[in-house]
Amino acid sequence: MSFFKKIKNKISGTNEAVAEKFKDGLTKTRDSFTSKVNDLVFRFRVVDEEFFEELEELLLQADVGFETVMELIDLLKEEVQRKNIKDTTGMQSLISEKLVEIYNSGEEVSSELNIVEGRLNVILMVGVNGVGKTTTIGKMAARLKKEGKTVMLAAGDTFRAGAIEQLVVWGERTDVEVVRQAEGSDPAAVIFDAVKAAKKRNVDVLICDTAGRLQNKVNLMNELEKVHRVIGREVEDAPHEVLLALDATTGQNALIQAQTFNEVTNVTGIVLTKLDGTAKGGIVLAIRNKLDIPVKFVGLGEGIDDLQPFDPEKYVYGLFANGLEMEETEDEENETAEDK
């Protein structure tokens, strides 16, 4: 059974609606990248060095990242040699299988949020301005409430004009309390008040917004360290998650931001926003492979339910859905020919 069919079987039933969200959200990347892979397979028919060179170029254009591309090409060559594969039939399925392998390789990490019942769970959201950080917080609050959790928000981005008001709007939209002070207030003081309030009200999850841009990396480091200290003093082992919001449409720039933030704070997971708005969806793999940080959520649209937990198999399904459909069509045609 091909890898495509294994994925199709795995996501059938309860997971189908989510898989369709990945398929719809990755339309731009699929149209740009996967359609070119399909054209490549059709043009070459024979697996040779030139085929791999062109595939390498396509992967780099999708922002999969140089190191990840080299690893993938090596894995594909080994498999082709081991199985004595001569033609390109089924190469889309093989490529998708190896992409999932690469994502899941390295240090074992969970894509689930570190939320434990019976304690105040503190999530710190970091990221530069304009990546959709506040919107992500709002959507995450709505998701957690839907799961039966009580949620509170802390408006810790006190430097950006309008950031507090934006979070308050999300609080009203999701019926979640927002702890805030005046613009320009000390972010650590805001978060201190929020932690106190969350403990008093027995809240399950406190999500803290933080400043997206300070004068330099030293200032950013000092501010985040201060916030960490305040949270850690009040709640054991907190923050329990430090989530970095990245804009998928910025491609390799998102990877640079991830490296910078990972230097100044212990990032535990990535939230990749606006994945539906880019043809460079391969950045998911580049981030995971380069930094060994799991992508925990992806933004697949504008709707409040379009923030979805990341799943590498559903991601690959979204990338290669056209290949799966082609494979199924070919199987049906072969069965019809055999019946005749």
ABEGO torsion letter per residue (X at the ends): XBAAAAAAAAABEAAAAAAAAAAAAAAAAAAAAAAAAAAAAAAAGBBBAAAAAAAAAAAAAAGAEAAAAAAAAAAAAAAAAAAGBABABGAAAAAAAAAAAAAABEBBBBABBBBBBGBBBBBBBBEBBGAGAAAAAAAAAAAAAAAGBBBBBBBABAABBGAAAAAAAAAAAAGBBBBBBBBGBBAAAAAAAAAAAAAAAGBABBBBBBBABBABAAAAAAAAAAAAAAAAAABBGOBABBBBBBBAAAEAAAAAAAAAAAAABBBABBBBBGAAABAAAAAAAAAAAAAGBBBABBBAEABAAABBBBBAAAAAAAAAAAAAAAAAAAAAAAAAAAAX
